[in-house]
């Protein structure tokens, strides 16, 4: 006998997506979360959700809530990709694809708040202040230990780990970089996103109301130096690295930095345990794919579980089918973002010219540009 059919650890965006997608399942779903009910997440991060993620959240009845969120949604109608030094520019346009937007920018807090409200209305069993302490899998059951208000051990047919805790056996690559995050005023259209590859690392600008969210990647020592600068010196350094005229950026907000690494669980689903989102992979923020990949993990696992009988829940056959279905998207997107960092890391003149030629070809070839847009919005299928 099992104490639980499915235990989901973590009610963040990925765990909540899985639980909501399974709210009509024939088996019992139990969600445990370390936060207190009503407690806002500590993170003040800004997320870029793709059009594909919007479709998932619409199916779950969450998207309409986000449109009414305090921070609001900012649409990305156009994305400009370029390198400095260099003159080539690739423009991805929602209008070219007949879509309202390529993606949307919102706060992590607003997304979690909307998902919390949907969970409370769904009837899914949700235990607050109950972190997952440990989980171990066997061929026939998963054993878990919970802390907090529901402290104790138990068994389940399947434990889905979506609390962001990385797999201890994951393959890792430390980029020795930090992402500086802040908001800044930019003299650009408010629906424009920019990805600018520079010799020190990529710079991303995401529309955020009347301002833009900045994600500025730098080597660790340079990031520490930049964080210590006053506003004027910070803007001067950003302007110089971006390769633009003075006055384009102004009024920077509070700044914070996060270390960057690539982590990939080699087998995220096996022996009655399934890792999703950041518990399965942590990506470089270039191209903004991490959260979108995690949402697809959750939604695709839900469809896989719903397609089977209850007695098959968590079986090796079922988890193998899930892994096979996610392999190209998970590994393809993870390695593509890593490849972008490696490709643009070199300042060799010959490689700079090769990158320019590649971007010129992409800019001039509509089918290739449409294919790249599809991957950015929906992943690799």
C-alpha positions in Angstrom: 0.0 0.0 0.0 1.1 3.6 -0.7 0.6 6.6 1.6 0.3 8.8 -1.5 -0.4 8.2 -5.2 1.6 11.3 -6.4 3.5 13.6 -4.1 4.7 16.9 -5.7 7.5 18.7 -3.8 7.4 22.5 -4.5 4.5 24.7 -5.4 6.5 27.1 -7.5 5.7 27.6 -11.2 6.7 24.1 -12.2 5.2 22.1 -9.4 2.0 24.2 -9.5 1.7 23.7 -13.3 2.0 19.9 -12.8 -0.6 19.9 -10.0 -3.1 22.0 -12.0 -2.7 19.9 -15.1 -3.6 16.8 -13.0 -6.5 18.3 -11.0 -9.0 16.0 -12.9 -6.8 12.9 -12.5 -8.3 9.6 -11.2 -5.4 9.3 -8.7 -4.8 11.5 -5.7 -2.4 14.4 -6.0 -0.7 15.9 -2.9 1.4 19.0 -3.1 3.8 20.1 -0.4 5.4 23.6 -0.2 7.9 25.1 2.2 6.3 28.6 2.1 3.5 29.6 4.5 0.1 30.1 2.8 0.0 33.6 1.4 3.7 34.2 1.8 5.2 36.0 -1.2 8.3 34.5 -2.7 11.5 36.2 -1.7 12.7 36.4 -5.3 12.1 39.7 -7.1 13.2 38.2 -10.4 11.6 39.1 -13.7 10.6 36.2 -16.1 10.2 36.1 -19.8 7.4 33.6 -20.7 7.2 32.4 -24.3 4.0 32.3 -26.3 4.1 28.5 -25.8 4.1 29.0 -22.0 1.1 31.3 -22.4 -0.8 28.5 -24.1 0.0 26.1 -21.3 -1.2 28.7 -18.6 -4.3 29.4 -20.6 -5.2 25.7 -20.6 -4.8 25.7 -16.8 -7.0 28.8 -16.4 -4.1 30.9 -15.0 -3.4 33.4 -17.8 -6.4 35.6 -17.2 -5.3 36.0 -13.6 -1.9 37.2 -14.7 -3.4 39.9 -16.9 -4.9 41.4 -13.7 -1.7 41.0 -11.6 -0.3 44.0 -9.8 2.9 44.3 -11.9 1.1 43.5 -15.1 2.2 41.8 -18.2 4.5 43.4 -20.8 4.3 42.1 -24.3 7.4 41.3 -26.5 6.4 42.2 -30.0 9.9 42.2 -31.4 13.3 40.7 -30.4 16.6 42.2 -31.8 19.7 40.0 -31.7 23.1 41.4 -32.5 26.8 41.3 -31.4 29.3 44.0 -30.5 31.5 44.6 -32.2 29.5 43.9 -35.4 26.8 45.3 -37.6 24.5 42.3 -38.4 21.1 42.2 -36.7 18.4 39.6 -36.6 14.9 40.7 -35.9 12.2 38.3 -34.7 8.7 39.8 -35.1 5.3 38.6 -33.7 3.6 40.4 -36.6 5.5 38.2 -39.1 4.2 35.1 -37.4 0.6 36.5 -37.0 0.8 36.4 -33.2 -0.1 39.0 -30.5 3.4 38.6 -29.0 6.5 36.4 -29.0 6.5 36.4 -25.2 5.6 38.2 -22.1 7.6 39.7 -19.2 6.3 39.6 -15.6 7.5 39.2 -12.1 8.1 35.9 -10.5 6.0 37.0 -7.6 3.0 37.7 -9.8 3.3 34.3 -11.5 3.5 32.4 -8.2 0.6 34.5 -6.7 -1.7 33.6 -9.7 -0.7 29.9 -9.5 -1.3 29.9 -5.7 -4.9 31.3 -6.2 -5.6 28.7 -8.9 -4.3 25.9 -6.6 -6.5 27.0 -3.8 -9.6 26.9 -6.0 -8.6 23.6 -7.7 -9.2 21.3 -4.7 -5.7 19.8 -4.9 -4.4 18.7 -1.5 -1.8 21.3 -0.6 0.3 21.3 2.5 2.0 24.6 3.3 5.1 24.9 5.5 6.0 21.3 4.5 9.4 21.0 2.7 10.6 17.8 1.2 13.7 16.7 3.2 14.6 13.5 1.3 13.3 11.2 -1.3 14.6 7.8 -2.4 13.3 5.6 -5.2 13.0 1.9 -5.7 11.5 -0.2 -8.5 8.2 -0.6 -6.6 7.7 2.6 -4.6 9.2 6.0 -3.6 10.1 6.7 0.0 10.0 10.3 1.2 10.5 12.3 4.4 8.7 15.7 4.9 9.5 18.4 7.4 7.4 21.2 8.9 3.7 20.9 9.7 3.4 17.5 8.0 6.7 16.1 9.2 7.1 12.4 8.8 8.0 9.6 6.3 5.8 7.8 3.8 5.7 6.1 0.5 4.2 7.1 -2.9 3.7 5.6 -6.4 5.6 8.6 -7.7 7.4 11.6 -6.2 7.8 14.6 -8.5 10.6 16.9 -7.3 9.9 20.5 -8.4 11.4 22.5 -5.5 14.5 23.6 -7.4 16.9 21.5 -5.4 19.6 20.3 -7.9 20.4 16.6 -8.3 23.6 15.8 -6.5 24.7 13.6 -9.4 24.0 16.2 -12.1 26.5 17.1 -14.7 27.8 20.6 -14.0 29.6 23.4 -15.8 30.5 26.6 -13.9 30.5 29.6 -16.2 32.5 31.7 -13.6 30.0 34.5 -14.5 27.4 36.4 -12.7 24.2 37.9 -14.0 23.5 41.5 -12.8 19.8 42.1 -12.6 18.1 45.5 -12.3 15.6 47.7 -14.1 16.7 50.6 -16.3 15.1 53.2 -18.4 15.8 52.7 -22.1 15.2 54.9 -25.1 13.4 52.1 -27.0 9.9 51.0 -27.8 8.2 49.4 -24.8 7.5 46.1 -26.6 11.1 45.6 -27.8 13.4 43.0 -26.3 17.1 43.0 -27.1 19.8 40.3 -26.8 23.3 41.8 -27.4 26.3 39.5 -27.4 29.5 41.3 -26.3 33.0 40.2 -25.6 32.4 40.1 -21.8 29.1 38.3 -22.1 25.5 38.8 -23.3 23.3 41.7 -22.3 19.5 41.2 -22.4 16.9 44.0 -22.1 13.3 42.9 -21.5 10.3 45.4 -21.7 8.8 46.0 -18.2 6.1 48.6 -18.2 7.7 51.9 -18.9 11.2 50.5 -18.2 13.3 47.5 -19.2 14.6 44.6 -17.1 18.4 44.3 -17.6 20.2 40.9 -17.4 23.9 41.8 -17.8 26.3 38.8 -17.8 29.9 39.5 -16.7 32.9 37.5 -15.4 32.7 37.2 -11.6 35.4 39.8 -10.8 34.0 42.3 -13.3 30.5 41.8 -11.9 31.8 42.6 -8.4 33.4 45.7 -9.7 30.3 46.8 -11.5 28.1 46.2 -8.5 30.2 48.6 -6.5 29.8 51.5 -9.0 27.5 54.5 -8.4 24.6 55.0 -10.9 26.6 57.3 -13.2 29.6 55.0 -13.5 27.3 52.0 -13.8 25.5 53.5 -16.8 28.8 54.6 -18.4 30.1 51.0 -18.1 26.9 49.5 -19.5 26.9 52.0 -22.4 30.5 51.2 -23.2 30.1 47.4 -23.2 26.8 47.6 -25.1 28.5 49.7 -27.8 25.9 52.5 -28.0 25.7 56.2 -27.8 25.6 57.9 -24.3 22.1 58.6 -23.1 20.4 55.5 -24.3 20.3 54.1 -20.7 19.2 56.0 -17.6 17.8 55.8 -14.1 19.1 52.3 -13.0 17.3 50.6 -10.1 18.7 48.5 -7.3 21.1 45.9 -8.5 21.7 42.2 -7.5 23.9 39.5 -9.0 23.5 35.7 -9.3 26.1 33.1 -10.2 25.6 31.2 -13.4 26.1 27.5 -14.1 24.8 24.7 -16.3 23.4 21.7 -14.4 21.9 18.7 -16.1 20.5 15.7 -14.3 21.6 12.8 -16.5 18.5 10.8 -15.8 15.8 13.0 -14.2 13.1 10.4 -14.1 13.7 6.9 -12.8 12.9 4.5 -9.9 9.6 6.3 -9.0 11.3 9.8 -8.8 10.9 12.6 -11.4 12.8 15.8 -11.3 11.4 18.8 -13.1 12.4 22.4 -13.8 15.5 23.6 -12.0 15.6 20.3 -10.1 16.3 18.7 -13.5 18.3 21.4 -15.3 19.6 24.9 -14.6 20.5 26.9 -17.7 22.3 30.1 -18.5 19.8 32.9 -18.8 20.7 33.7 -22.5 17.5 33.5 -24.6 15.4 33.2 -21.5 14.6 29.5 -21.9 14.9 28.1 -18.3 11.4 28.6 -16.9 9.7 27.9 -20.2 11.5 24.5 -20.4 10.5 23.7 -16.8 6.8 24.5 -17.6 6.9 22.1 -20.6 8.5 19.5 -18.3 5.5 19.7 -16.0 2.8 19.8 -18.6 4.3 16.9 -20.7 4.7 14.8 -17.5 1.0 15.5 -16.7 -0.1 14.3 -20.1 2.0 11.2 -19.8 0.5 10.3 -16.4 -3.1 11.0 -17.6 -2.7 8.7 -20.6 -2.1 5.6 -18.3 -4.1 3.7 -15.8 -3.6 4.5 -12.1 -1.7 1.3 -11.5 0.9 2.4 -14.0 1.7 5.6 -12.1 5.4 5.9 -11.6 6.3 2.7 -13.4 9.6 2.5 -15.2 7.8 2.1 -18.5 5.9 5.3 -17.9 8.9 7.3 -16.9 10.9 6.0 -19.8 8.1 7.2 -22.1 8.2 10.6 -20.5 12.0 10.8 -20.9 11.9 9.8 -24.5 9.2 12.4 -25.2 11.3 15.2 -23.5 14.7 14.2 -24.7 15.0 16.4 -27.8 13.5 19.4 -26.1 15.4 19.1 -22.8 18.8 18.3 -24.2 18.4 20.4 -27.4 17.5 23.6 -25.6 20.0 23.1 -22.8 22.9 22.5 -25.1 21.8 25.2 -27.5 21.9 27.8 -24.8 25.3 26.5 -23.7 26.5 26.5 -27.3 25.5 30.2 -27.7 27.6 31.1 -24.7 30.6 29.2 -26.1 30.1 30.5 -29.7 30.0 34.1 -28.7 32.8 33.9 -26.0 35.6 34.2 -28.5 36.8 37.6 -29.7 38.8 36.1 -32.6 38.4 38.3 -35.7 37.7 35.3 -37.9 35.0 34.0 -35.5 33.5 37.4 -35.3 33.2 37.5 -39.1 31.8 34.0 -39.1 29.1 35.0 -36.6 28.3 38.1 -38.6 27.8 36.0 -41.7 25.6 33.5 -39.8 23.4 36.3 -38.5 23.2 37.9 -41.9 22.0 34.6 -43.4 19.4 34.2 -40.6 18.2 37.7 -41.0 17.8 37.2 -44.8 16.1 33.7 -44.7 12.5 33.8 -43.6 12.1 30.0 -43.2 15.1 29.8 -40.9 14.0 32.8 -38.9 10.5 31.2 -38.5 12.1 27.9 -37.4 14.2 29.7 -34.8 11.1 31.6 -33.6 9.2 28.4 -33.2 12.0 26.8 -31.1 12.2 29.9 -28.9 8.4 29.8 -28.3 7.7 26.1 -28.2 11.0 24.3 -27.7 12.3 21.3 -29.7 9.7 18.6 -30.4 
